[in-house]
Amino acid sequence: MKSKLIALTLCLSVFLTSCDAVDDLLTFTISNNASIKIKSTSPINLPSEIITPDVTTNSSAEFENNKTKANLVKDVKIRSLKLSISDPSDKTFTFLKSIHLYISTTNSDEIELAYLDDINTSNNSIDLICTDARLDQYIKADSYKIRTKVTLKETLTKDVTVKADMKFKVTADPF
């Protein structure tokens, strides 16, 4: 009886380990960028919205490069979202109180992608807190929209352009 229990435990541990190994082989990262322009006319201490142009996903090519197809993708989540000020180059995020980014497509509802509240930094780049929402339908689409809600804590004397670097973790089924 003891030997059967040991054999069963050994088989189960090998099976679970091999599933993790297969998932690792079928997991890859897709990177996308968006540009967000925060206008100098944005009000202080009141949320204002910014809609970016459509972001082209290029996902079909990414799936093909990773030897899979859109119909085999089973899970997409955002891994990281980093914002950096691209113009003016000497500006820091001291002007920003909070930021929330939302993602949507023409066929999918809008959901929150990432956020950061109570921003207190003098750097020109920040990492947002990513949600754990499933993003399969957004990344499989040809393009998606990013809506940004910002709250400023200081008046801007000129527009600020922010680059959003997004990295998505994609897991696909083998067949």
Secondary structure, 3 states (H helix, E strand, C coil): CHHHHHHHHHHHHHHHHHHHHHHHHCEEEEEEEEEEEECCCCCECCCEEEECCCEECCHHHHHHHCCCCHHHEEEEEEEEEEEEEEECCCCCHHHEEEEEEEEEECCEEEEEEEEECCCCCCCCEEECEECCCCCHHHHHCCEEEEEEEEEECCCCCCCEEEEEEEEEEEEECCC
